[in-house]
Structure formats: structure tokens, C-alpha cells
Amino acid sequence: MTTALDPTAAEALVEALNIQCDFCRTDIVWTITVTDASMPVDAHPNPDGNILLLADGNALRAAVLGRSMTRKVWQEQGHALRTRHALTCPRAEEWRHKTRRTSPPTRRRGR
């Protein structure tokens, strides 16, 4: 559950949790989406971004904003928006599908 919508709290967490992408060395932060999936997000704001970061204790929650009008409202309220790192990393294809199987999983017998 999100505990703060304060952009200052989220920005402080971005500074604390900032790391570099192993592939392109860009500053990123790992976030948790509303479906509890992990998602790397560019650490630096992007005026065309659609990811709103929210402080949730010591974690960053990522809210994906759909409509451009919604994004504009959040930006006007002082929230910096960001971009999914998978969209900006020049080597995203190398890591984005890393855990996907090339064929469907096989069913084990006897279990």
C-alpha cells in the first residue's frame, strides 16, 4: 500500500536506491508495480515519461499513467515522471527476455 504521494519522499528514495544498469551503465531504480512485479525505471526524470514514483516505506512503487492529460496534471503538481528502462536501454533486448523460455514448460509425471 502506498504510504506517501509526496514527490520529495519518492525523490529521496530515488537518490538512495539509484544503481547503474549492468548493460548500459545508465542510472536506474528498481520499482514495484501495482501488480507487485519488479520494473527498472530510469532514475532521471523525463518530460515524456509516464511512470509516477510513489514512496511506500523504503520501497518505490511505480504507477503507469496512461493518458497524456493525466501525466500533465501530475507534472503540474510537482511530480517528476520517468520512463521504463526497457524503452531507453540500448541493450534491452539482451536482458528483457533473459528469463523467458524458448519453449513451453514440460509437465512432470508422477506429481
TORZADREN-878422 format. One record per atom (N, C-alpha, C): x, y, z; residue number from 1; residue in one letter; atom name. Coordinates in Angstrom, 1 decimal. Example, Ala and Ser with C-alpha at 12.3 -4.5 7.8 and 13.67 -1.06 7.14 Angstrom:
     c1     c2     c3 drendren drenlo keza
   13.2   -5.7    7.8        1      a    N
   12.3   -4.5    7.8        1      a   CA
   13.2   -3.3    7.8        1      a    C
   12.8   -2.2    7.1        2      s    N
   13.7   -1.1    7.1        2      s   CA
   12.9    0.0    7.9        2      s    C
// end
This chain:
     c1     c2     c3 drendren drenlo keza
    0.8   -1.2    0.0        1      m    N
    0.0    0.0    0.0        1      m   CA
    0.9    1.2    0.0        1      m    C
    0.5    2.2   -0.8        2      t    N
    1.3    3.4   -0.9        2      t   CA
    1.1    4.3    0.4        2      t    C
    2.2    4.7    1.0        3      t    N
    2.1    5.5    2.2        3      t   CA
    2.3    6.9    2.0        3      t    C
    2.8    7.4    0.8        4      a    N
    3.0    8.8    0.6        4      a   CA
    2.9    9.1   -0.8        4      a    C
    2.3   10.2   -1.1        5      l    N
    2.3   10.7   -2.5        5      l   CA
    3.2   12.0   -2.6        5      l    C
    4.0   12.2   -1.7        6      d    N
    4.9   13.3   -1.6        6      d   CA
    6.0   13.1   -2.6        6      d    C
    6.2   14.0   -3.6        7      p    N
    7.3   13.8   -4.6        7      p   CA
    8.7   13.9   -3.9        7      p    C
    8.7   14.6   -2.8        8      t    N
   10.0   14.7   -2.1        8      t   CA
   10.4   13.4   -1.5        8      t    C
    9.5   12.7   -0.9        9      a    N
    9.8   11.3   -0.4        9      a   CA
   10.2   10.4   -1.4        9      a    C
    9.6   10.4   -2.6       10      a    N
    9.9    9.5   -3.7       10      a   CA
   11.3    9.9   -4.2       10      a    C
   11.5   11.2   -4.4       11      e    N
   12.8   11.6   -4.9       11      e   CA
   14.0   11.3   -4.0       11      e    C
   13.8   11.3   -2.7       12      a    N
   14.8   10.9   -1.7       12      a   CA
   15.1    9.4   -1.9       12      a    C
   14.1    8.6   -2.1       13      l    N
   14.3    7.2   -2.3       13      l   CA
   15.0    6.9   -3.6       13      l    C
   14.7    7.7   -4.6       14      v    N
   15.4    7.6   -5.9       14      v   CA
   16.9    7.8   -5.7       14      v    C
   17.3    8.8   -4.9       15      e    N
   18.7    9.1   -4.6       15      e   CA
   19.3    7.9   -3.8       15      e    C
   18.6    7.4   -2.9       16      a    N
   19.1    6.3   -2.0       16      a   CA
   19.2    4.9   -2.8       16      a    C
   18.3    4.7   -3.7       17      l    N
   18.2    3.4   -4.3       17      l   CA
   18.8    3.3   -5.7       17      l    C
   19.4    4.5   -6.2       18      n    N
   19.9    4.6   -7.5       18      n   CA
   21.1    3.7   -7.7       18      n    C
   21.0    2.9   -8.8       19      i    N
   22.1    2.0   -9.2       19      i   CA
   22.3    2.2  -10.7       19      i    C
   23.3    1.5  -11.3       20      q    N
   23.6    1.6  -12.7       20      q   CA
   23.1    0.3  -13.4       20      q    C
   22.5    0.4  -14.6       21      c    N
   22.2   -0.8  -15.4       21      c   CA
   23.4   -1.5  -15.7       21      c    C
   23.4   -2.9  -15.5       22      d    N
   24.5   -3.7  -15.8       22      d   CA
   24.9   -3.7  -17.3       22      d    C
   24.0   -3.3  -18.2       23      f    N
   24.3   -3.4  -19.6       23      f   CA
   24.7   -2.1  -20.2       23      f    C
   24.0   -0.9  -19.8       24      c    N
   24.4    0.3  -20.5       24      c   CA
   24.9    1.4  -19.5       24      c    C
   25.0    1.0  -18.2       25      r    N
   25.5    1.9  -17.2       25      r   CA
   24.7    3.2  -16.9       25      r    C
   23.5    3.2  -17.4       26      t    N
   22.6    4.4  -17.1       26      t   CA
   22.1    4.2  -15.6       26      t    C
   21.9    5.3  -15.0       27      d    N
   21.3    5.3  -13.6       27      d   CA
   19.8    4.8  -13.7       27      d    C
   19.5    3.8  -12.9       28      i    N
   18.2    3.3  -12.8       28      i   CA
   17.8    3.1  -11.3       28      i    C
   16.5    2.8  -11.1       29      v    N
   16.0    2.4   -9.8       29      v   CA
   15.1    1.2  -10.1       29      v    C
   15.1    0.3   -9.2       30      w    N
   14.1   -0.8   -9.2       30      w   CA
   12.9   -0.5   -8.5       30      w    C
   11.7   -0.6   -9.1       31      t    N
   10.5   -0.3   -8.6       31      t   CA
    9.6   -1.5   -8.5       31      t    C
    8.4   -1.4   -7.8       32      i    N
    7.4   -2.4   -7.7       32      i   CA
    6.2   -1.8   -8.3       32      i    C
    5.6   -2.6   -9.3       33      t    N
    4.4   -2.1   -9.9       33      t   CA
    3.1   -2.4   -9.1       33      t    C
    2.0   -2.0   -9.5       34      v    N
    0.7   -2.3   -8.7       34      v   CA
    0.4   -3.8   -8.7       34      v    C
    1.0   -4.5   -9.6       35      t    N
    0.8   -6.0   -9.7       35      t   CA
    1.9   -6.7   -8.9       35      t    C
    2.7   -6.0   -8.2       36      d    N
    3.9   -6.5   -7.4       36      d   CA
    5.0   -7.1   -8.3       36      d    C
    5.1   -6.6   -9.5       37      a    N
    6.2   -7.0  -10.4       37      a   CA
    7.3   -6.0  -10.3       37      a    C
    8.6   -6.5  -10.4       38      s    N
    9.7   -5.6  -10.4       38      s   CA
    9.9   -5.0  -11.8       38      s    C
   10.2   -3.7  -11.8       39      m    N
   10.4   -3.0  -13.0       39      m   CA
   11.5   -1.9  -12.9       39      m    C
   12.6   -2.0  -13.8       40      p    N
   13.6   -1.0  -13.7       40      p   CA
   13.1    0.3  -14.4       40      p    C
   13.4    1.4  -13.8       41      v    N
   12.9    2.7  -14.3       41      v   CA
   14.1    3.6  -14.3       41      v    C
   14.2    4.5  -15.4       42      d    N
   15.3    5.4  -15.4       42      d   CA
   15.2    6.3  -14.2       42      d    C
   16.4    6.6  -13.6       43      a    N
   16.4    7.4  -12.4       43      a   CA
   16.2    8.8  -12.6       43      a    C
   16.5    9.3  -13.8       44      h    N
   16.3   10.7  -14.1       44      h   CA
   15.0   11.0  -14.7       44      h    C
   14.3   12.1  -14.3       45      p    N
   13.0   12.4  -14.9       45      p   CA
   13.1   12.6  -16.4       45      p    C
   12.0   12.4  -17.1       46      n    N
   11.8   12.5  -18.5       46      n   CA
   10.5   13.3  -18.7       46      n    C
   10.5   14.4  -19.4       47      p    N
    9.3   15.2  -19.7       47      p   CA
    8.3   14.4  -20.4       47      p    C
    8.7   13.3  -21.2       48      d    N
    7.8   12.5  -21.9       48      d   CA
    7.5   11.2  -21.2       48      d    C
    7.9   11.1  -19.9       49      g    N
    7.7    9.9  -19.2       49      g   CA
    6.3    9.6  -18.8       49      g    C
    6.0    8.4  -18.4       50      n    N
    4.6    8.1  -17.9       50      n   CA
    4.6    7.2  -16.7       50      n    C
    5.7    7.2  -16.0       51      i    N
    5.9    6.5  -14.7       51      i   CA
    5.9    7.4  -13.6       51      i    C
    5.0    7.3  -12.6       52      l    N
    4.9    8.1  -11.4       52      l   CA
    5.5    7.3  -10.3       52      l    C
    6.5    7.8   -9.6       53      l    N
    7.1    7.0   -8.5       53      l   CA
    6.5    7.5   -7.2       53      l    C
    6.1    6.5   -6.4       54      l    N
    5.5    6.8   -5.1       54      l   CA
    6.3    6.1   -4.0       54      l    C
    6.5    6.8   -2.9       55      a    N
    7.2    6.2   -1.8       55      a   CA
    6.3    5.3   -1.0       55      a    C
    6.7    4.1   -0.7       56      d    N
    6.0    3.1    0.0       56      d   CA
    6.9    2.5    1.1       56      d    C
    7.1    3.2    2.2       57      g    N
    8.1    2.8    3.2       57      g   CA
    9.4    3.1    2.6       57      g    C
   10.2    2.0    2.5       58      n    N
   11.6    2.1    1.9       58      n   CA
   11.6    1.6    0.5       58      n    C
   10.5    1.4   -0.1       59      a    N
   10.4    0.9   -1.5       59      a   CA
    9.8    2.0   -2.4       59      a    C
   10.0    1.8   -3.7       60      l    N
    9.4    2.7   -4.7       60      l   CA
    8.4    2.0   -5.4       60      l    C
    7.2    2.5   -5.5       61      r    N
    6.1    1.9   -6.2       61      r   CA
    6.0    2.7   -7.6       61      r    C
    5.7    2.0   -8.6       62      a    N
    5.6    2.6  -10.0       62      a   CA
    4.2    2.6  -10.4       62      a    C
    3.6    3.7  -10.7       63      a    N
    2.3    3.8  -11.3       63      a   CA
    2.4    4.2  -12.7       63      a    C
    1.9    3.4  -13.6       64      v    N
    2.0    3.7  -15.1       64      v   CA
    0.8    4.6  -15.4       64      v    C
    1.1    5.8  -15.9       65      l    N
    0.0    6.7  -16.2       65      l   CA
   -0.3    6.6  -17.7       65      l    C
   -1.6    6.5  -18.0       66      g    N
   -1.9    6.3  -19.4       66      g   CA
   -2.1    7.5  -20.2       66      g    C
   -3.1    8.3  -20.0       67      r    N
   -3.4    9.5  -20.8       67      r   CA
   -2.5   10.6  -20.6       67      r    C
   -2.2   11.3  -21.7       68      s    N
   -1.2   12.5  -21.6       68      s   CA
   -1.8   13.6  -20.7       68      s    C
   -3.1   13.7  -20.6       69      m    N
   -3.7   14.7  -19.7       69      m   CA
   -3.4   14.4  -18.3       69      m    C
   -3.5   13.1  -17.9       70      t    N
   -3.2   12.6  -16.6       70      t   CA
   -1.8   12.9  -16.2       70      t    C
   -0.9   12.7  -17.1       71      r    N
    0.5   12.9  -16.9       71      r   CA
    0.8   14.4  -16.7       71      r    C
    0.1   15.2  -17.5       72      k    N
    0.3   16.7  -17.3       72      k   CA
   -0.2   17.2  -16.0       72      k    C
   -1.3   16.6  -15.5       73      v    N
   -1.8   17.0  -14.1       73      v   CA
   -0.8   16.7  -13.1       73      v    C
   -0.2   15.5  -13.1       74      w    N
    0.8   15.1  -12.1       74      w   CA
    2.0   16.0  -12.2       74      w    C
    2.5   16.3  -13.4       75      q    N
    3.7   17.1  -13.6       75      q   CA
    3.4   18.5  -13.1       75      q    C
    2.2   19.0  -13.3       76      e    N
    1.9   20.4  -12.8       76      e   CA
    1.9   20.4  -11.3       76      e    C
    1.6   19.3  -10.6       77      q    N
    1.6   19.2   -9.2       77      q   CA
    3.0   19.0   -8.6       77      q    C
    4.0   19.0   -9.5       78      g    N
    5.4   18.9   -9.0       78      g   CA
    6.0   17.5   -9.0       78      g    C
    5.3   16.5   -9.5       79      h    N
    5.8   15.1   -9.6       79      h   CA
    6.6   14.9  -10.9       79      h    C
    7.8   14.4  -10.7       80      a    N
    8.7   14.1  -11.8       80      a   CA
    8.3   12.8  -12.4       80      a    C
    8.1   12.7  -13.7       81      l    N
    7.7   11.4  -14.3       81      l   CA
    9.0   10.8  -14.9       81      l    C
    9.0    9.5  -15.0       82      r    N
   10.1    8.8  -15.6       82      r   CA
    9.7    7.8  -16.6       82      r    C
   10.7    7.1  -17.2       83      t    N
   10.4    6.1  -18.3       83      t   CA
   10.9    4.8  -17.9       83      t    C
   10.2    3.7  -18.3       84      r    N
   10.6    2.3  -18.1       84      r   CA
   12.0    2.2  -18.8       84      r    C
   12.9    1.6  -18.1       85      h    N
   14.3    1.5  -18.6       85      h   CA
   14.3    0.6  -19.9       85      h    C
   13.4   -0.3  -20.0       86      a    N
   13.3   -1.2  -21.1       86      a   CA
   13.1   -0.4  -22.4       86      a    C
   12.5    0.8  -22.3       87      l    N
   12.3    1.6  -23.5       87      l   CA
   13.5    2.4  -23.9       87      l    C
   14.4    2.7  -23.0       88      t    N
   15.6    3.6  -23.2       88      t   CA
   16.9    2.9  -23.3       88      t    C
   17.0    1.7  -22.8       89      c    N
   18.3    0.9  -22.7       89      c   CA
   18.6    0.4  -24.1       89      c    C
   19.8    0.8  -24.7       90      p    N
   20.2    0.4  -26.0       90      p   CA
   20.4   -1.1  -26.1       90      p    C
   20.6   -1.8  -24.9       91      r    N
   20.8   -3.2  -24.9       91      r   CA
   19.6   -4.0  -24.3       91      r    C
   18.5   -3.4  -24.3       92      a    N
   17.3   -4.0  -23.6       92      a   CA
   17.0   -5.4  -24.1       92      a    C
   17.1   -5.7  -25.4       93      e    N
   16.8   -7.0  -25.9       93      e   CA
   17.7   -8.1  -25.3       93      e    C
   18.8   -7.7  -24.8       94      e    N
   19.7   -8.7  -24.2       94      e   CA
   19.2   -9.1  -22.8       94      e    C
   18.6   -8.2  -22.1       95      w    N
   18.2   -8.6  -20.7       95      w   CA
   16.7   -8.7  -20.6       95      w    C
   15.9   -8.1  -21.4       96      r    N
   14.4   -8.1  -21.3       96      r   CA
   13.8   -9.5  -21.3       96      r    C
   14.3  -10.3  -22.2       97      h    N
   13.7  -11.7  -22.4       97      h   CA
   14.6  -12.8  -21.8       97      h    C
   15.5  -12.4  -21.0       98      k    N
   16.5  -13.3  -20.4       98      k   CA
   15.9  -14.5  -19.7       98      k    C
   14.8  -14.2  -18.9       99      t    N
   14.2  -15.3  -18.2       99      t   CA
   13.1  -16.0  -18.9       99      t    C
   12.7  -15.6  -20.1      100      r    N
   11.7  -16.3  -20.8      100      r   CA
   12.2  -17.6  -21.4      100      r    C
   11.3  -18.6  -21.4      101      r    N
   11.6  -19.9  -22.0      101      r   CA
   11.5  -19.8  -23.5      101      r    C
   12.2  -20.6  -24.2      102      t    N
   12.1  -20.6  -25.7      102      t   CA
   11.0  -21.6  -26.1      102      t    C
   10.6  -22.5  -25.2      103      s    N
    9.5  -23.4  -25.4      103      s   CA
    8.6  -23.5  -24.2      103      s    C
    7.4  -24.0  -24.3      104      p    N
    6.6  -24.1  -23.1      104      p   CA
    7.2  -25.1  -22.1      104      p    C
    6.9  -24.9  -20.8      105      p    N
    7.4  -25.8  -19.8      105      p   CA
    6.8  -27.2  -20.0      105      p    C
    7.6  -28.2  -19.7      106      t    N
    7.1  -29.6  -19.8      106      t   CA
    6.5  -30.0  -18.5      106      t    C
    5.5  -30.8  -18.6      107      r    N
    4.8  -31.3  -17.4      107      r   CA
    5.5  -32.5  -16.8      107      r    C
    5.7  -32.5  -15.5      108      r    N
    6.4  -33.6  -14.8      108      r   CA
    5.4  -34.7  -14.5      108      r    C
    5.8  -35.9  -14.8      109      r    N
    4.9  -37.0  -14.5      109      r   CA
    5.1  -37.5  -13.0      109      r    C
    4.0  -38.0  -12.5      110      g    N
    4.1  -38.5  -11.1      110      g   CA
    4.0  -37.5  -10.0      110      g    C
    3.6  -36.3  -10.3      111      r    N
    3.5  -35.3   -9.2      111      r   CA
    2.1  -34.7   -9.2      111      r    C
// end
